[in-house]
Amino acid sequence: MRPSPLAWPLTAAAVIVAATLGTAQIERLDLNQMVSKADNAVFGTITNKEVIRIDHPKDGPELYFTTLTVEGHSLRNNEPLTVDVTFAGGFIDSEHGVHNSEAPVADDVRVGNRIVAFYKWVDNMGGDLAGNSLYAAHGGLFRTIETRQGTVVQGRGEGYAVSTNVTLANLNQQIVTIVNTPQPK
């Protein structure tokens, strides 16, 4: 069987498109960029987790969103804060939900976890859902651990706002400094 005259050009075009898509990257943010783009950062305990489903006439059926209620304090101004933070994906039960590769992993969002979360208000996350969206998806949520030196925020590596482990007190001071330093326009 002989290939069609269009087979080679179409194959070459497919390889070029695949190579182009393969170089796409998620936005890399240092702490200064994250603080300037997010509305706020909260340190606190996840006290509630709720997954909802939206069937929308334009955006489509079965849109799942997870909302975490975090009780703690703002890292921008140290004031007490309880905030709902939402991200795409989640499961209502074992049969109803959707995985989202950009969502935090289940272990990161368990009720009772103490976390740092950066968020920004979004008028429409999809399905006309408005709320505080976890900024940079999983890149905006950081787990914490208790040590003899105090609470430590676990870094996630190069390209994340918190790249290395840092004490909460140190991270808090860095954020306050960024907020209070005039930024170039």
N, C-alpha and C positions, 0 to 999 in steps of 0.2 A: 504494500500500500504506500503510495507516494503522498508526502505532506502537501497541504494546500500552500499556494504561493504566499498567503498571508500568515502562515504559521510562524515563520522566523521573525518577521517584524512585530507580531503580537507578543511572542515570547520575550523579545528584547524589551518591548515596552513594559511588560509585566515585571521583568527583573529591575528595570529602572524605578518603577513605582514602588516596588518592595524595598529597594535600597533607600529611597527617599523616606518612606515611612519608618524604616528601621533606625533612622537617625533622629527621630522626634524624641524630645526629652521633656520631662516634667520640670516646671519652674524650680530653679535652685534659689533658695533664699537664705541669706545670713540673718542674724538676729535683728540688725538695724533695718533691713528690708521688711522682715516680717512685722516688726513693731509699727513701721510706717504704713503698711498696707492693711493690717488688721485693725478693727475697732478697739479691741481690748484683749487682754489675756487674763485668764482666771486660774488660780490655784485653789483646788478644793477637792471635795469628795463627791463622787457620782452617787446621788441619792435616788435616782430613778432613771429607768431606760424604757422608752416606748418606741415601738415600730408601727408605722401607719402605712396603709396602702391607699394610693390615689389612682382612680381611673379617670383620665382626662380626655376630653374630646379632641384636643389638638396634640398634646404631648404623648398621648397613648395610654393604654391600659397597664395596670400592674406596675405603677411607680412606687417603690418602697423607700421610706426614709426613716432613719433612726434619730430620735431626740434624746439627748442626755441632759438631765438636770444636775448641775454642778453647784454645790454650796461651798463657799469659801470666801476668797477676797481677790480684788483686782490687783494685778501686778503693776498696773500703771499708776495707781494712787493709794493702794493699800486699804481701800474702803471695803467693808463687808459686801459680798455680792452673791446672789443666787441667780443663775442664768441657765436658760435652755439653749443647747448647742446642737445643731442638726447636721447630719451628713447623709448622702445617698447610699441606699442599700440597707440590708437587714432582713431579719426573718421574724414573722409573727408567730409561726410554729414550724415544725419540721417540714411542712409541705408548701408553705406560703411565704415567699420572700425571694430575695435575689442577692447573690454575692456581687460585690463591687470591688474590683481590684485596687481602687484608691481609698477604700474605707479602712478605718483602723481594724486591726484583728480583734476577734472576740475577747481575748484575754485582756486587751487594753481598755475595754469599755464595760467591764463588769461593775455592777452596783457594789459600792464599797471601796473601789479603787480611788486612790488619791492621784490626781493628774494635774498637769498644766495644759490648758487648751487656749489656742488663739482663735478668735472668731471675728466675723464681719457680717453685718446685716445685709441680706439679699432679698430683694422684692419678689423674685420668682426663681426658686431653685429647680423648678419643674412642677408641672401640675398646678400652677398658681400658688404654691406653698411659699410663704414669706417667713423669714425668721433669721436667727443668728446661725450662719453657716460656719462649720468648722473650716478655718482657712487652710488652704493647701491640702485639703482632705486629710489623709493619715499623717501628712507632714506637719500638721498643726496641733497634734496631740502627743504629749510626752508623759510617760509614766514616772512615778517617783518611788523612792525607797527611803526607809528610815535607817540612818547610820548613827554612830557615836558622834559624828560631826554635825548631825542634824539631818534635815530632809535633803536628799539629793535628787535632782532632775536627771533622768537618764538621757544622754545624748544619743542621736541616731546616725551619726556619721557625717562625712563631708557633704555639703549641699543642703543640710537641714539647719533651721534657725538655732537649734541647740545641737551642736555637732558632737560635743564631748560631755561627759558627766560633769555637772556643776552643782554646787549647793544652791538650794532655793534662795537663800539670803543673797548670794552673789548674783544669781539670775535676776532677782527682784531689783537689786541695785542697778544692774546694767540696763534693765528696761526703764526704770525711773530716769536714769541719766539720758537715755535716748529720747524719752518723751520731753524732758526739760531742756534739751539742747536744740537750739534753732537749726532746722534742716535747710540746706541750700536749695534754692528753687530752680 
